[in-house]
Amino acid sequence: MLSVDEQIELEIGARAELEKLRAEATNEEVDPQAVAVDVAIGRLSRLDSMQMEEVRKAASRSRNQRIHELQEALRKMDEGSYGICEGCEEWIAYARLEQRPEAILCGACSKRIQVPRGR
Protein backbone atom coordinates (compact mmCIF):
# COMPACT_ATOMS: atom_id res chain seq x y z
CA MET A 1 0.00 0.00 0.00
CA LEU A 2 1.24 3.47 -0.84
CA SER A 3 1.70 6.01 1.92
CA VAL A 4 0.17 9.48 1.58
CA ASP A 5 3.63 10.97 1.02
CA GLU A 6 4.36 8.42 -1.73
CA GLN A 7 1.03 9.17 -3.40
CA ILE A 8 1.76 12.90 -3.32
CA GLU A 9 5.24 12.39 -4.79
CA LEU A 10 3.86 10.16 -7.54
CA GLU A 11 1.15 12.67 -8.42
CA ILE A 12 3.66 15.52 -8.58
CA GLY A 13 5.94 13.43 -10.79
CA ALA A 14 3.09 12.34 -13.09
CA ARG A 15 1.86 15.91 -13.50
CA ALA A 16 5.39 17.16 -14.24
CA GLU A 17 5.93 14.43 -16.85
CA LEU A 18 2.54 15.20 -18.41
CA GLU A 19 3.41 18.91 -18.65
CA LYS A 20 6.77 18.07 -20.25
CA LEU A 21 5.17 15.79 -22.84
CA ARG A 22 2.47 18.34 -23.66
CA ALA A 23 5.14 21.02 -24.14
CA GLU A 24 7.05 18.71 -26.49
CA ALA A 25 3.87 18.08 -28.47
CA THR A 26 3.21 21.80 -28.73
CA ASN A 27 6.77 22.54 -29.84
CA GLU A 28 6.63 19.80 -32.48
CA GLU A 29 3.55 21.31 -34.11
CA VAL A 30 5.64 24.27 -35.29
CA ASP A 31 8.81 22.55 -36.53
CA PRO A 32 10.57 24.90 -38.97
CA GLN A 33 13.03 22.17 -39.99
CA ALA A 34 10.37 19.84 -41.35
CA VAL A 35 10.78 19.34 -45.09
CA ALA A 36 7.65 18.95 -47.16
CA VAL A 37 7.60 15.73 -49.16
CA ASP A 38 6.70 17.57 -52.38
CA VAL A 39 9.70 19.93 -52.23
CA ALA A 40 12.06 19.49 -55.19
CA ILE A 41 15.18 17.90 -53.68
CA GLY A 42 17.37 14.97 -54.64
CA ARG A 43 15.98 11.45 -54.57
CA LEU A 44 18.07 10.31 -51.57
CA SER A 45 17.30 13.51 -49.70
CA ARG A 46 13.60 12.94 -50.35
CA LEU A 47 13.85 9.36 -49.05
CA ASP A 48 15.72 10.59 -45.97
CA SER A 49 13.08 13.25 -45.45
CA MET A 50 10.26 10.72 -45.75
CA GLN A 51 12.00 8.34 -43.36
CA MET A 52 12.57 11.12 -40.82
CA GLU A 53 8.90 12.08 -41.12
CA GLU A 54 7.87 8.49 -40.32
CA VAL A 55 10.22 8.44 -37.31
CA ARG A 56 8.73 11.76 -36.14
CA LYS A 57 5.19 10.40 -36.53
CA ALA A 58 6.05 7.26 -34.56
CA ALA A 59 7.57 9.35 -31.76
CA SER A 60 4.50 11.56 -31.75
CA ARG A 61 2.16 8.55 -31.51
CA SER A 62 4.23 7.13 -28.65
CA ARG A 63 4.23 10.47 -26.82
CA ASN A 64 0.46 10.86 -27.29
CA GLN A 65 -0.08 7.33 -25.94
CA ARG A 66 2.03 8.14 -22.88
CA ILE A 67 0.07 11.38 -22.35
CA HIS A 68 -3.15 9.35 -22.40
CA GLU A 69 -1.72 6.80 -19.93
CA LEU A 70 -0.57 9.54 -17.54
CA GLN A 71 -3.99 11.18 -17.71
CA GLU A 72 -5.54 7.82 -16.85
CA ALA A 73 -3.13 7.40 -13.92
CA LEU A 74 -4.08 10.86 -12.60
CA ARG A 75 -7.77 9.96 -12.94
CA LYS A 76 -7.15 6.81 -10.90
CA MET A 77 -5.32 8.88 -8.30
CA ASP A 78 -8.39 11.11 -7.98
CA GLU A 79 -10.66 8.05 -7.66
CA GLY A 80 -8.42 6.32 -5.14
CA SER A 81 -7.78 3.23 -7.28
CA TYR A 82 -4.23 4.17 -8.28
CA GLY A 83 -1.38 1.72 -7.72
CA ILE A 84 -3.41 -1.48 -7.82
CA CYS A 85 -2.25 -4.07 -10.35
CA GLU A 86 -4.83 -4.86 -13.02
CA GLY A 87 -3.45 -8.40 -13.24
CA CYS A 88 -3.45 -9.65 -9.66
CA GLU A 89 -5.08 -6.73 -7.82
CA GLU A 90 -2.11 -6.41 -5.45
CA TRP A 91 -0.27 -3.14 -4.85
CA ILE A 92 2.31 -2.10 -7.42
CA ALA A 93 5.69 -1.36 -5.83
CA TYR A 94 6.44 2.31 -5.24
CA ALA A 95 9.80 2.01 -7.05
CA ARG A 96 8.00 0.77 -10.19
CA LEU A 97 5.43 3.58 -10.04
CA GLU A 98 8.22 6.08 -9.46
CA GLN A 99 9.83 5.00 -12.75
CA ARG A 100 6.56 4.68 -14.71
CA PRO A 101 3.69 6.45 -12.92
CA GLU A 102 1.31 5.10 -15.56
CA ALA A 103 2.15 1.44 -14.79
CA ILE A 104 -0.97 -0.72 -14.56
CA LEU A 105 0.77 -4.01 -13.71
CA CYS A 106 3.08 -5.06 -10.91
CA GLY A 107 6.51 -6.40 -11.87
CA ALA A 108 5.45 -10.06 -11.67
CA CYS A 109 2.33 -9.57 -13.78
CA SER A 110 4.15 -7.48 -16.37
CA LYS A 111 6.52 -10.41 -16.93
CA ARG A 112 3.67 -12.90 -17.04
CA ILE A 113 1.06 -10.93 -19.03
CA GLN A 114 1.84 -9.38 -22.39
CA VAL A 115 -0.25 -6.19 -22.58
CA PRO A 116 -0.20 -4.13 -25.79
CA ARG A 117 1.45 -0.73 -25.30
CA GLY A 118 -1.90 0.91 -25.97
CA ARG A 119 -3.32 -0.19 -22.60
Secondary structure, DSSP 8 states (H G I E B T S, - for coil): ---HHHHHHHHHHHHHHHHHHHHHHHHHHT-TT---TTS---HHHHHHHHHHHHHHHHHHHHHHHHHHHHHHHHHHHHHT-TTB-TTT-SB--HHHHHH-TT--S-HHHHHHS---TT-
